[in-house]
Amino acid sequence: MNIGQEILLKLKDEITEVEYNRYIKQLTYDAKKSTTDLAVFYAPNTLISNWIKNKFTLKLEHLFELKTSNRVTVNIGLKHFFDKRKAKKEIKKTTVHSLLNPSHTFDNFMIGGSNQFAYAAVKSVSEKPGETYNPLFIHGGVGLGKTHLMQAAGNALQNQGKNVIYTTSEQFLNDFLRHVRNQTMEKFKEKYRKCDALLIDDIQFLSNKETIQEEFFHTFEALKSTGKQIILTADKHPKKIGGLEKRLQSRFEHGLVADIQPPELETKIAIIENKCEINKVNLSKDIINYIATVIESNVREIEGILSKLHAYSQLIHVDIDLEFTKNVLKDQIQENRANLTLDNITKFVAKDLNIKPSEIKSKGRSKNIVYARRISIYLCRELTQNTMPQLAQYFGMKDHTAISHTLKKINSLMKDDEDFKVKIEELTNKITSNS
């Protein structure tokens, strides 16, 4: 497999199956006419060539640069009309490339209570680099938007004419080792210490690597002393990163540390609606709410689900309704919930409603206990694979008919009481997000 095919397969993971099969799959890569700074693809007709040029050229160039660390111009044309000299001229006309993904902007970042502070901090830094919050350290779990925010700042700064370096800690380490081997460390220092803004993703991977931490410390100090902006991301707070030198930890904390939490239900719904609009996927409100309540808080998972639904719908020619959605996502949801137990759910409901778990499982008939018990039974049935007889035994009820009656009651309440339905959705979201 040549590098052009590898890049197209990487793009496949980020677009819908229909787009890939209908357009991208039609491309062929010309390894002979391609060079280190030029990637040549052929399309079968002008329509496909123009469509890919307008929609995916920047993305393909970004993927090539991630793979090769070279700035690559992608040329998509028709085989009989390709002119290598013309393509070479176009390289000189292209704008400055970087590892930044051009699609990551502030405009398409969904803001909610879980990320509002981090968003405001990054936006402020992009407007006044080196003046406030330097360094800016963003931490949070996988797929919550750290990289999107960091690259949004990078794109904004690059649009201002700033020299921006975005890299991952792994790429930074590999670049360092390459220059050490080639005895060209002066070039390494000039590259990283002369930029206007240095953005490094997943800084936790420098843990326990003393030599690279030493070099990064001096790079950090050189940039900070000249008022250049530094933005870093990690999966946890600097204090909790093991194997990190104390002086680096101190420098990271000296700036502003902002965390991103898993999105609350409203933000997940907004994210899904936004992704639907971008990917031209038409989903009803019920389906969007269902997806938001049953999936984890990883934004990448949301994108994957929408692509899956769209692909299934297109390939087997059916409309996407709620039942169809449940069937398509059945295996994925079961996998996400594999760690959920009856005790987990009951304890979570008890804590949220401010009663004891033992009261939920008791014979108590007070209004708040019955309310909590019904919700627990419903969520245990929805979020686990336990049968109704197993639930009856767990909750100390006579038999499965009592569970069935409770479930009917809950479904009726959800149909008639919008506030109650929202409460159930919020609890489902919290439980699945913390599983």
C-alpha positions as CSV (number, residue, x, y, z in Angstrom):
1,M,0.0,0.0,0.0
2,N,1.5,3.4,-1.0
3,I,1.2,6.5,1.1
4,G,-1.6,8.0,-1.0
5,Q,-3.8,5.0,-0.2
6,E,-2.9,5.2,3.5
7,I,-4.0,8.8,3.6
8,L,-7.3,8.0,1.8
9,L,-8.0,5.3,4.4
10,K,-7.3,7.7,7.2
11,L,-9.7,10.2,5.6
12,K,-12.3,7.3,5.5
13,D,-12.4,7.3,9.3
14,E,-13.4,10.9,9.4
15,I,-16.1,11.1,6.8
16,T,-19.4,9.3,6.0
17,E,-19.3,6.0,4.2
18,V,-21.4,7.4,1.4
19,E,-18.9,10.3,0.8
20,Y,-16.0,7.8,0.8
21,N,-17.6,5.3,-1.6
22,R,-19.1,7.9,-3.9
23,Y,-16.1,10.3,-4.2
24,I,-12.9,9.5,-2.3
25,K,-12.8,5.9,-3.3
26,Q,-12.7,7.0,-7.0
27,L,-9.3,8.7,-6.5
28,T,-6.0,7.1,-7.7
29,Y,-2.6,8.1,-6.4
30,D,0.3,8.7,-8.8
31,A,3.4,7.7,-6.8
32,K,5.7,8.5,-9.7
33,K,4.6,12.1,-10.2
34,S,4.2,12.8,-6.5
35,T,7.2,14.2,-4.5
36,T,7.9,15.1,-0.9
37,D,6.0,18.3,-1.2
38,L,3.4,17.3,-3.9
39,A,0.7,14.6,-3.8
40,V,-0.9,13.8,-7.1
41,F,-4.3,12.2,-7.3
42,Y,-6.5,11.5,-10.4
43,A,-10.3,11.6,-10.4
44,P,-12.4,9.9,-13.1
45,N,-14.3,13.1,-14.0
46,T,-14.5,16.8,-13.5
47,L,-17.5,16.6,-11.2
48,I,-15.7,14.4,-8.7
49,S,-12.5,16.3,-9.0
50,N,-14.1,19.7,-8.3
51,W,-16.2,18.3,-5.4
52,I,-13.1,16.8,-3.6
53,K,-11.0,19.9,-4.3
54,N,-13.6,22.2,-2.7
55,K,-14.4,20.0,0.3
56,F,-11.3,17.9,1.2
57,T,-8.1,19.3,-0.2
58,L,-7.1,21.0,3.0
59,K,-8.0,17.9,5.0
60,L,-5.9,15.7,2.8
61,E,-2.9,18.1,3.0
62,H,-3.3,18.1,6.8
63,L,-3.3,14.3,6.9
64,F,-0.2,14.1,4.7
65,E,1.6,16.5,7.0
66,L,0.6,14.5,10.1
67,K,2.0,11.4,8.4
68,T,5.2,12.8,6.8
69,S,5.9,16.0,8.8
70,N,6.3,17.7,5.4
71,R,4.2,20.5,3.9
72,V,2.4,18.8,1.1
73,T,0.3,20.3,-1.7
74,V,-2.5,18.0,-2.9
75,N,-3.3,18.2,-6.6
76,I,-6.5,16.5,-7.8
77,G,-7.0,16.5,-11.5
78,L,-7.8,14.4,-14.5
79,K,-5.1,12.1,-15.7
80,H,-4.8,13.4,-19.2
81,F,-4.6,17.1,-18.1
82,F,-2.1,16.9,-15.3
83,D,0.8,19.3,-15.6
84,K,3.6,18.8,-13.0
85,R,5.2,22.2,-13.7
86,K,1.8,24.0,-13.1
87,A,1.3,22.0,-9.9
88,K,4.8,23.0,-8.7
89,K,3.9,26.6,-9.2
90,E,0.8,26.2,-7.2
91,I,2.9,25.1,-4.2
92,K,4.4,28.6,-4.0
93,K,0.9,30.1,-4.1
94,T,-0.4,28.1,-1.2
95,T,-0.9,29.6,2.2
96,V,1.3,28.6,5.1
97,H,0.6,25.0,6.2
98,S,0.8,23.6,9.7
99,L,-0.4,20.5,11.5
100,L,-3.4,22.6,12.5
101,N,-6.7,21.2,11.3
102,P,-8.5,24.1,9.5
103,S,-11.9,22.7,10.4
104,H,-11.2,23.3,14.1
105,T,-12.5,26.8,14.8
106,F,-14.2,28.7,17.6
107,D,-17.4,29.1,15.5
108,N,-18.1,25.3,15.4
109,F,-17.1,24.5,19.0
110,M,-20.2,23.8,21.1
111,I,-20.2,25.7,24.4
112,G,-21.9,24.5,27.5
113,G,-21.4,24.6,31.3
114,S,-18.9,21.8,31.1
115,N,-16.4,23.7,28.9
116,Q,-17.4,27.4,29.1
117,F,-14.5,28.4,31.3
118,A,-11.9,26.7,29.1
119,Y,-13.5,28.1,26.0
120,A,-13.4,31.7,27.4
121,A,-9.7,31.3,28.4
122,V,-8.6,29.9,25.0
123,K,-10.5,32.6,23.2
124,S,-8.9,35.3,25.3
125,V,-5.4,33.9,24.6
126,S,-6.1,33.9,20.9
127,E,-7.0,37.6,21.1
128,K,-4.1,38.7,23.3
129,P,-1.3,36.1,22.9
130,G,1.4,36.2,25.5
131,E,-0.3,38.9,27.6
132,T,-2.7,36.9,29.7
133,Y,-2.8,33.3,30.9
134,N,0.6,32.2,29.8
135,P,1.0,29.3,29.8
136,L,-2.6,28.1,29.3
137,F,-3.0,24.4,30.4
138,I,-6.2,22.6,29.4
139,H,-7.0,19.2,30.9
140,G,-9.8,16.7,30.5
141,G,-10.8,13.2,29.3
142,V,-10.6,11.8,25.8
143,G,-12.9,13.3,23.1
144,L,-14.1,16.3,25.1
145,G,-12.7,19.0,22.8
146,K,-9.2,19.9,24.2
147,T,-7.6,19.5,20.8
148,H,-10.4,21.3,19.0
149,L,-10.0,24.4,21.4
150,M,-6.3,24.4,21.1
151,Q,-6.3,24.2,17.4
152,A,-9.0,26.9,17.2
153,A,-6.6,29.2,18.9
154,G,-3.8,28.1,16.6
155,N,-5.9,28.8,13.5
156,A,-7.0,32.2,14.9
157,L,-3.3,33.2,15.6
158,Q,-2.1,31.9,12.2
159,N,-4.8,34.0,10.5
160,Q,-3.3,37.0,12.4
161,G,0.0,36.3,10.7
162,K,1.6,34.6,13.7
163,N,4.2,31.8,13.4
164,V,2.3,29.0,15.1
165,I,3.7,25.5,15.9
166,Y,1.2,22.9,16.8
167,T,2.5,19.4,17.7
168,T,1.9,16.5,20.0
169,S,4.3,15.5,22.7
170,E,5.2,12.4,20.7
171,Q,6.0,14.4,17.6
172,F,8.0,16.9,19.7
173,L,10.0,14.0,21.1
174,N,10.6,12.4,17.7
175,D,11.7,15.7,16.3
176,F,14.1,16.1,19.2
177,L,15.6,12.6,18.7
178,R,16.0,13.2,15.0
179,H,17.9,16.4,15.5
180,V,20.1,14.8,18.1
181,R,21.0,11.9,15.8
182,N,21.7,14.3,12.9
183,Q,23.6,16.7,15.2
184,T,21.4,19.6,14.2
185,M,20.1,20.7,17.6
186,E,20.6,24.4,16.7
187,K,17.9,24.0,14.0
188,F,15.6,22.3,16.6
189,K,16.1,25.2,19.0
190,E,15.6,27.8,16.3
191,K,12.4,26.1,15.2
192,Y,10.7,25.9,18.6
193,R,12.2,29.0,20.3
194,K,11.5,31.4,17.5
195,C,7.8,30.8,17.0
196,D,5.1,33.2,18.2
197,A,3.0,30.4,19.8
198,L,3.8,26.8,20.8
199,L,0.9,24.4,21.1
200,I,1.6,20.9,22.4
201,D,-1.0,18.2,22.8
202,D,-1.0,15.4,25.4
203,I,2.0,16.8,27.4
204,Q,1.5,13.9,29.9
205,F,3.5,11.7,27.5
206,L,6.7,13.5,28.4
207,S,6.4,11.8,31.8
208,N,9.6,10.0,33.0
209,K,11.6,11.2,30.0
210,E,14.2,13.3,31.7
211,T,16.2,14.4,28.7
212,I,13.3,15.7,26.7
213,Q,11.8,17.3,29.8
214,E,15.1,19.2,30.2
215,E,15.0,20.4,26.6
216,F,11.3,21.4,26.9
217,F,12.0,23.3,30.1
218,H,14.6,25.5,28.3
219,T,12.2,25.9,25.3
220,F,9.5,26.9,27.7
221,E,11.7,29.5,29.4
222,A,12.9,31.0,26.2
223,L,9.4,31.5,24.9
224,K,8.0,32.7,28.1
225,S,10.8,35.3,28.6
226,T,10.0,36.8,25.2
227,G,6.3,37.0,25.7
228,K,5.4,34.1,23.3
229,Q,2.2,32.2,24.0
230,I,2.3,28.6,25.2
231,I,-0.8,26.3,25.2
232,L,-0.7,22.8,26.5
233,T,-3.2,20.0,26.9
234,A,-3.2,16.8,29.1
235,D,-5.6,14.2,30.4
236,K,-5.2,15.4,34.0
237,H,-4.2,18.4,36.2
238,P,-0.4,19.1,36.2
239,K,-0.3,18.0,39.9
240,K,-1.6,14.6,39.0
241,I,0.8,13.8,36.1
242,G,3.3,11.4,37.5
243,G,6.9,11.5,36.4
244,L,6.8,15.2,35.6
245,E,9.6,17.4,36.9
246,K,8.6,19.7,39.8
247,R,9.9,22.8,38.0
248,L,7.8,22.0,34.9
249,Q,4.7,21.3,37.1
250,S,5.3,24.7,38.8
251,R,5.6,26.5,35.5
252,F,2.4,24.9,34.2
253,E,0.5,25.9,37.3
254,H,1.9,29.4,37.2
255,G,-0.3,30.2,34.2
256,L,-4.0,29.3,34.0
257,V,-5.2,25.7,34.4
258,A,-8.7,25.1,32.9
259,D,-10.5,21.8,32.8
260,I,-13.1,20.4,30.5
261,Q,-15.8,18.2,32.0
262,P,-18.0,15.6,30.2
263,P,-20.8,17.6,28.5
264,E,-24.2,17.8,30.2
265,L,-27.3,16.6,28.3
266,E,-28.2,20.0,26.8
267,T,-24.7,20.4,25.4
268,K,-24.6,16.8,24.0
269,I,-28.0,17.6,22.2
270,A,-26.5,20.8,20.8
271,I,-23.4,18.9,19.6
272,I,-25.5,16.2,17.9
273,E,-27.7,18.9,16.2
274,N,-24.6,20.7,15.0
275,K,-23.0,17.5,13.6
276,C,-26.3,16.6,11.9
277,E,-26.3,20.0,10.1
278,I,-22.7,19.7,9.1
279,N,-23.0,16.1,7.8
280,K,-26.5,16.6,6.3
281,V,-28.1,13.9,8.5
282,N,-31.8,14.5,9.3
283,L,-32.8,13.2,12.7
284,S,-36.0,13.9,14.7
285,K,-35.9,15.4,18.2
286,D,-36.7,12.0,19.8
287,I,-33.8,10.3,18.1
288,I,-31.4,13.1,19.0
289,N,-32.5,13.0,22.6
290,Y,-32.1,9.2,22.6
291,I,-28.6,9.3,21.3
292,A,-27.7,12.1,23.8
293,T,-28.9,10.0,26.8
294,V,-27.6,6.6,25.9
295,I,-24.0,7.3,24.6
296,E,-20.9,8.3,26.6
297,S,-19.7,11.9,26.6
298,N,-17.0,11.4,23.9
299,V,-17.7,13.8,21.0
300,R,-15.8,11.5,18.6
301,E,-18.3,8.7,19.5
302,I,-21.2,11.0,18.5
303,E,-19.6,11.6,15.1
304,G,-19.1,7.9,14.6
305,I,-22.7,7.2,15.5
306,L,-24.1,9.7,13.0
307,S,-21.9,8.3,10.3
308,K,-23.1,4.8,11.1
309,L,-26.7,5.8,11.0
310,H,-26.3,7.7,7.8
311,A,-24.4,4.9,6.1
312,Y,-27.0,2.2,7.2
313,S,-29.8,4.4,6.0
314,Q,-28.2,5.1,2.6
315,L,-27.0,1.5,2.0
316,I,-30.2,-0.3,2.9
317,H,-32.6,2.5,1.8
318,V,-34.6,3.0,5.0
319,D,-35.6,6.1,6.9
320,I,-34.0,6.7,10.2
321,D,-36.6,6.4,13.0
322,L,-36.2,5.7,16.7
323,E,-36.6,1.9,16.4
324,F,-34.1,1.8,13.6
325,T,-31.6,3.9,15.7
326,K,-32.0,1.6,18.7
327,N,-31.3,-1.5,16.6
328,V,-28.3,0.0,14.8
329,L,-26.7,1.2,18.1
330,K,-27.7,-1.9,20.2
331,D,-24.2,-3.5,20.3
332,Q,-22.4,-0.2,20.9
333,I,-24.7,0.7,23.8
334,Q,-24.3,-2.7,25.4
335,E,-20.5,-2.4,25.2
336,N,-20.6,1.1,26.8
337,R,-22.8,-0.2,29.6
338,A,-20.9,-3.4,30.3
339,N,-19.6,-2.0,33.6
340,L,-23.0,-0.8,34.9
341,T,-24.5,-2.9,37.7
342,L,-27.8,-2.7,39.6
343,D,-26.0,-1.4,42.7
344,N,-24.2,1.3,40.6
345,I,-27.5,2.6,39.3
346,T,-29.4,2.4,42.6
347,K,-26.7,4.2,44.5
348,F,-26.5,6.9,41.8
349,V,-30.3,7.5,41.9
350,A,-30.3,7.5,45.7
351,K,-27.5,10.1,45.8
352,D,-29.2,12.3,43.2
353,L,-32.6,12.2,45.1
354,N,-31.0,12.5,48.5
355,I,-32.2,9.2,50.0
356,K,-30.4,6.0,51.1
357,P,-30.0,3.1,48.7
358,S,-31.4,0.8,51.3
359,E,-34.6,2.8,51.3
360,I,-35.1,2.3,47.6
361,K,-34.9,-1.5,48.1
362,S,-37.1,-1.4,51.3
363,K,-40.9,-1.8,51.5
364,G,-41.3,1.9,52.3
365,R,-44.4,3.5,50.7
366,S,-43.6,7.2,51.3
367,K,-44.0,9.4,48.2
368,N,-40.2,10.1,47.7
369,I,-39.2,6.5,48.2
370,V,-41.8,5.2,45.7
371,Y,-40.7,7.9,43.2
372,A,-37.0,6.9,43.6
373,R,-37.8,3.1,43.4
374,R,-39.7,3.5,40.2
375,I,-36.9,5.5,38.6
376,S,-34.3,3.0,39.7
377,I,-36.3,0.1,38.3
378,Y,-36.8,1.8,35.0
379,L,-33.1,2.7,34.7
380,C,-32.0,-0.7,35.7
381,R,-34.2,-2.2,33.1
382,E,-33.0,0.2,30.4
383,L,-29.3,0.3,31.2
384,T,-28.6,-3.4,32.0
385,Q,-29.4,-6.8,30.6
386,N,-31.2,-8.0,33.7
387,T,-34.6,-9.7,33.2
388,M,-37.7,-8.6,35.0
389,P,-37.6,-11.6,37.4
390,Q,-34.0,-10.7,38.3
391,L,-35.1,-7.1,39.0
392,A,-38.0,-8.3,41.1
393,Q,-35.6,-10.3,43.2
394,Y,-33.1,-7.4,43.6
395,F,-35.8,-4.8,44.6
396,G,-37.6,-7.3,46.9
397,M,-40.8,-7.3,44.9
398,K,-43.3,-10.2,44.6
399,D,-42.6,-11.2,41.0
400,H,-42.0,-9.9,37.4
401,T,-45.6,-8.6,37.1
402,A,-44.8,-5.9,39.8
403,I,-41.8,-4.8,37.7
404,S,-43.9,-4.8,34.5
405,H,-46.5,-2.6,36.3
406,T,-43.9,-0.2,37.4
407,L,-42.4,0.1,33.9
408,K,-45.8,0.8,32.4
409,K,-46.3,3.5,35.1
410,I,-43.0,5.1,34.3
411,N,-43.6,5.1,30.5
412,S,-47.0,6.7,31.1
413,L,-45.5,9.4,33.2
414,M,-42.8,10.1,30.6
415,K,-45.4,10.4,27.9
416,D,-47.6,12.8,29.9
417,D,-45.1,14.8,32.0
418,E,-42.3,16.5,30.1
419,D,-40.4,17.5,33.3
420,F,-40.4,13.9,34.5
421,K,-39.1,12.8,31.1
422,V,-36.3,15.4,31.2
423,K,-35.4,14.1,34.7
424,I,-35.1,10.5,33.5
425,E,-33.0,11.7,30.5
426,E,-30.6,13.7,32.8
427,L,-30.2,10.7,35.2
428,T,-29.5,8.4,32.2
429,N,-26.9,10.9,30.9
430,K,-25.2,11.2,34.3
431,I,-25.1,7.5,34.9
432,T,-23.7,6.5,31.4
433,S,-21.2,9.4,31.5
434,N,-19.8,8.2,34.8
435,S,-19.8,4.4,34.1
